[in-house]
Amino acid sequence: MIAADKIAALKLAPVSHETGERLDRYIALLREWQAKTNLVAPSTLPHLWTRHIADSLQLVDLAPSAKRWADLGSGGGFPGVVLACAMAGAPNASVHLVERIAKKAAFLREAIRVTASPGVVHLAEIGDNVDRITGPVDCVTARALAPLHQLIGFAEPLMRQGAKALFPKGQDVEAELTEAAKYWNIQPQLHRSRTGDGWIVELTSVERRG
């Protein structure tokens, strides 16, 4: 089942042989740590490749020129570690992974080490990310972290410095956009997810209302 899931995932989001090997090491580590630290929902373990890996990789195609990423609330490493694996070897690439739970931050550091990927882990509250991330960021993302209007608040300082945002969301994206518009002036672009019924919200600028 796992092998078939990997094949299906890499059809949705093809990667180089080298990136595939890094992702294999990441998945092996995640399965090892999952036994003692809840990194992903247990029900998704048989479908890690399609549910999590491919879902994360599709962001690369939406920001093909982005080399410097920030992933807020990285958790088990989706999409941050996956992006770091994909960015390995690219000049000046870096992925900042912000995580507030120490055990998960420890896992993320180990994942970056075993995959030899260009990631930096910040053990911090999500709202403290701007003070800890140095240098420019091309793209900021967050997956399954908070409602859209809160995500925009977390990302806004980075966006003010030139980053664009890509936020994976579920089927209720319209309701989240309606709620976010109460607090922010936004012009979202929606991309249908390749891996399910969800959407990816792309924002290039935001402005707080009032």
C-alpha positions as CSV (number, residue, x, y, z in Angstrom):
1,M,0.0,0.0,0.0
2,I,2.8,2.4,0.9
3,A,4.7,1.7,-2.3
4,A,1.5,2.3,-4.4
5,D,0.8,5.5,-2.5
6,K,4.3,6.8,-3.2
7,I,3.9,6.0,-6.9
8,A,0.5,7.9,-7.0
9,A,2.0,10.8,-5.1
10,L,5.0,11.2,-7.4
11,K,2.7,11.2,-10.4
12,L,0.9,14.1,-8.9
13,A,4.1,15.9,-8.0
14,P,7.2,14.5,-9.7
15,V,10.6,15.1,-8.1
16,S,14.2,14.3,-9.0
17,H,15.8,11.0,-7.8
18,E,17.8,12.9,-5.2
19,T,14.8,14.6,-3.8
20,G,12.9,11.3,-3.7
21,E,15.7,9.7,-1.7
22,R,15.6,12.6,0.8
23,L,11.9,12.2,1.1
24,D,12.3,8.5,1.7
25,R,14.6,9.2,4.7
26,Y,12.2,11.8,6.0
27,I,9.3,9.4,5.9
28,A,11.3,6.6,7.6
29,L,12.2,9.1,10.4
30,L,8.6,10.3,10.7
31,R,7.4,6.7,11.1
32,E,10.0,6.0,13.8
33,W,9.1,9.1,15.8
34,Q,5.4,8.7,15.3
35,A,5.5,5.9,17.8
36,K,6.4,8.3,20.6
37,T,5.3,11.7,19.3
38,N,2.0,12.4,17.6
39,L,3.3,14.1,14.4
40,V,0.4,13.3,12.0
41,A,-3.1,11.8,12.4
42,P,-2.6,8.0,12.7
43,S,-5.4,7.5,10.1
44,T,-3.2,9.2,7.5
45,L,-0.1,7.0,7.9
46,P,-1.0,4.6,5.0
47,H,-1.3,7.6,2.7
48,L,1.6,9.8,3.9
49,W,2.8,10.2,0.3
50,T,-0.4,11.4,-1.2
51,R,-2.0,13.0,1.8
52,H,1.1,14.9,3.0
53,I,4.1,14.7,0.6
54,A,2.4,15.5,-2.7
55,D,0.1,18.0,-0.9
56,S,3.2,19.9,0.2
57,L,5.2,19.5,-3.0
58,Q,2.5,21.2,-5.1
59,L,3.3,24.5,-3.5
60,V,6.7,24.5,-5.3
61,D,4.9,24.8,-8.7
62,L,2.9,27.8,-7.4
63,A,6.1,29.7,-6.5
64,P,8.7,28.3,-8.9
65,S,11.1,31.2,-8.3
66,A,10.9,31.1,-4.5
67,K,14.1,29.9,-2.8
68,R,13.5,31.2,0.7
69,W,10.4,29.9,2.5
70,A,8.9,30.3,5.9
71,D,6.6,27.6,7.2
72,L,4.6,28.7,10.3
73,G,3.5,26.0,12.7
74,S,5.6,23.3,10.9
75,G,4.4,20.4,13.2
76,G,5.5,17.1,11.6
77,G,7.2,19.0,8.8
78,F,4.4,19.6,6.2
79,P,5.1,21.5,4.1
80,G,8.3,22.8,5.6
81,V,10.6,19.7,5.6
82,V,9.2,18.6,2.2
83,L,10.0,22.1,0.8
84,A,13.5,21.9,2.2
85,C,14.0,18.5,0.6
86,A,12.8,20.0,-2.7
87,M,15.1,23.0,-2.4
88,A,18.2,21.1,-1.5
89,G,20.9,21.9,-4.0
90,A,19.3,25.2,-5.1
91,P,21.7,28.2,-4.7
92,N,20.8,30.3,-1.6
93,A,17.8,28.2,-0.7
94,S,16.5,28.1,2.9
95,V,13.4,27.1,4.7
96,H,12.5,28.5,8.1
97,L,10.4,26.2,10.1
98,V,8.6,27.8,13.1
99,E,7.3,25.4,15.7
100,R,6.2,26.2,19.3
101,I,6.2,22.6,20.7
102,A,9.7,21.4,21.7
103,K,9.3,17.7,20.8
104,K,8.1,18.6,17.3
105,A,10.9,21.1,16.9
106,A,13.4,18.4,17.9
107,F,11.9,16.1,15.3
108,L,12.2,18.9,12.7
109,R,15.8,19.4,13.4
110,E,16.5,15.7,13.1
111,A,14.6,15.6,9.8
112,I,16.6,18.5,8.4
113,R,19.8,16.7,9.5
114,V,19.1,13.3,8.0
115,T,17.8,14.7,4.7
116,A,20.7,17.2,4.4
117,S,18.3,19.9,3.5
118,P,18.5,23.7,3.9
119,G,16.2,24.2,6.8
120,V,16.4,26.3,10.0
121,V,14.1,25.4,12.9
122,H,12.9,28.1,15.3
123,L,11.4,27.0,18.6
124,A,9.0,29.9,19.1
125,E,5.4,31.0,19.3
126,I,4.1,31.5,15.8
127,G,3.6,35.3,16.3
128,D,7.3,35.7,17.1
129,N,8.5,34.5,13.7
130,V,9.5,37.9,12.3
131,D,12.0,38.6,15.0
132,R,13.7,35.2,14.5
133,I,13.7,35.0,10.7
134,T,16.6,37.0,9.3
135,G,17.0,37.9,5.7
136,P,14.4,38.1,2.9
137,V,11.6,35.5,2.5
138,D,10.1,34.8,-0.9
139,C,7.1,32.8,0.2
140,V,5.3,32.1,3.6
141,T,3.0,29.2,4.1
142,A,1.2,27.3,6.9
143,R,-0.9,24.1,6.8
144,A,-3.6,23.2,9.2
145,L,-2.5,25.8,11.7
146,A,-5.4,28.4,12.1
147,P,-8.3,30.1,10.3
148,L,-7.3,32.2,7.4
149,H,-7.8,35.6,9.1
150,Q,-5.4,34.5,11.8
151,L,-2.8,33.2,9.3
152,I,-2.8,36.5,7.5
153,G,-2.1,38.2,10.8
154,F,0.9,35.9,11.4
155,A,2.2,36.3,7.8
156,E,1.6,40.0,7.4
157,P,4.9,41.2,8.7
158,L,6.8,38.9,6.3
159,M,4.5,39.9,3.4
160,R,5.2,43.6,4.2
161,Q,8.8,42.8,3.5
162,G,7.9,41.2,0.1
163,A,6.9,37.6,0.7
164,K,3.8,36.2,-0.9
165,A,1.6,33.7,0.9
166,L,0.3,30.2,0.0
167,F,-2.1,28.7,2.4
168,P,-3.6,25.2,1.8
169,K,-7.3,25.2,2.9
170,G,-10.2,22.7,2.8
171,Q,-13.6,22.8,1.2
172,D,-14.8,25.6,3.5
173,V,-12.4,28.0,1.9
174,E,-15.2,30.4,0.9
175,A,-16.4,30.8,4.4
176,E,-12.8,31.4,5.6
177,L,-12.3,34.1,2.9
178,T,-15.6,35.8,3.9
179,E,-14.4,35.9,7.5
180,A,-11.0,37.1,6.6
181,A,-12.4,39.9,4.5
182,K,-13.9,41.4,7.7
183,Y,-10.4,42.1,9.0
184,W,-8.3,42.4,5.8
185,N,-8.3,43.9,2.4
186,I,-7.3,41.0,0.2
187,Q,-7.4,39.9,-3.4
188,P,-7.0,36.1,-3.2
189,Q,-6.2,33.8,-6.0
190,L,-7.5,30.3,-5.6
191,H,-5.7,27.1,-6.9
192,R,-7.5,23.8,-6.7
193,S,-5.5,21.2,-4.8
194,R,-4.2,18.3,-6.8
195,T,-4.5,15.9,-3.8
196,G,-8.1,16.3,-2.7
197,D,-11.1,18.6,-2.5
198,G,-9.2,21.5,-1.0
199,W,-7.8,24.7,-2.3
200,I,-4.6,26.8,-2.0
201,V,-5.1,30.5,-1.2
202,E,-2.5,32.7,-2.8
203,L,-2.0,36.2,-1.5
204,T,0.5,38.8,-2.8
205,S,-0.5,41.7,-0.6
206,V,-2.7,42.3,2.5
207,E,-3.9,45.4,4.3
208,R,-5.6,45.5,7.7
209,R,-9.1,47.0,7.6
210,G,-9.8,50.1,9.7
